Amino acid sequence: MHDAVLTLNWRIFYDEFFKEWMNIMTKCKQGTLKKINKSLLVLSAALMWLCGAAGAQAGGYNEVQYQIGKLDNPFAGTETTTHIITFQHASQWAFGSNFFFIDMIDDENDDGFNDTDYYGEWYSNFSLSKIMGADLSYGALKDVGLLAGLNVAGDANIRKYLPGVRLSWDVPGFAFLNTDFTAYLDDSKISEQDSYMIDVNWAYPFEVANQKFSVVGHAEYIGGRDYDDASRGKKKGHILAQPQIRWDIGNALFHAPDKLYIGTEYQYWRNKLGTGDEENVAQGLVVWRL
């Protein structure tokens, strides 16, 4: 019964949260941000309550990240100091796992790019070993899952669906290590052809001189594709890697492990957003785990 209720809650969130979030961000773009701060706070509180309940019951986590760095505008050939606030959630449930994040992005250049913008991704993994009640491990392969993903971007009016397969690996030292193979199905305002994605994601905790560190992140390749309107040309395939190196400063200073981290996220993006731009940047990082 609990699993059914939890699944229903996620379905309601999936349907309603993105609708409300997109409505709020549209108002932000219209210059009425001050008038909707209350709505934004209420929505954020509801999100944290829902995810907090699911995370606490299923061994997951919720965290808020702040990043700052000079990111490229590949369409203007400029780089600008950019602030990113991310809400990220992960949890386990009876038949798999859920993961999503939402970025709030704002740079210091009012040019129509990364100006109070948002970007979000959602992935639900359905573990075949849990569903079948059987051990599917073989060598280093721990599990196989069916993956359902959604990517949404604000200014660009992008929506992508990512059905696919996840291979979960049992590698000493890693908290998790996955390889995902998905389709990259377009449902955007400016339509383009479908493509595919290959993604490797991981978490590797370690200690040095009684200090707790971790390397977490992902690296992806998304294949090139043409716009349906041939006059717009082609989007190049891209490589995006975003490893984070975190130091558990909460443990070091306050004897409160797994609560507060500082570090850096290195971003390498070849053919950023399908252009010919190549980005290499280190960003300052603060993480508060709720």
C-alpha angles and dihedrals in degrees: 000000000000091000091051091051091047091050090049091051091053091048091052091047092048092053100039107031098060091045092054093041092053090048091052093048091049088056089048090056089051091058098253098113094124091055094055102043089107092054091048092051092048091049092048091049091050091049093050091048093050095045093040091055093047093044095048093048095045104036097257135131142230123205142172119217131194120197132179128185145122107277129186127250096210092192096055099031092236136118125217137182104263131195120207126186113190131191109200131184136183130174143161124230137179096282104026142311144297129216132175142154136191121203122204105201130192129162131192096249119081097214104123093263120103091350105150088324130156138211129184141181130193128189128181116189120201108204112219092203091056094043094047095036090230137118107249096174119129121177108311091350108101103176146345122224141184109236130208117187140178128194120191129181126187114209093031092049090225126163122175132179118210116193114172152110131293124207112200117202132208103217120160113255097017120112084205138345121187137175115204127196114188144159116246104219118187127226098154133138091247098044125220135175122278121261140167140256134214114193135178116197129180152160121211117181121192142162132230121185091344091307119125119229136165139191112212133165146085144258122211142182120203117189123239120260141181126243114247085236099067092203089070091063126213138318112227121230111259141208116212123182122178112175117172125205110204132190115201097230091167089064093043098050107022105023088241106125125201095017110090128025137175127192143102139288116214114206122199113179120175112195092005111217090353095302127113092258118125116202127196114173140149115214129198112246137201121177128191114190111205 
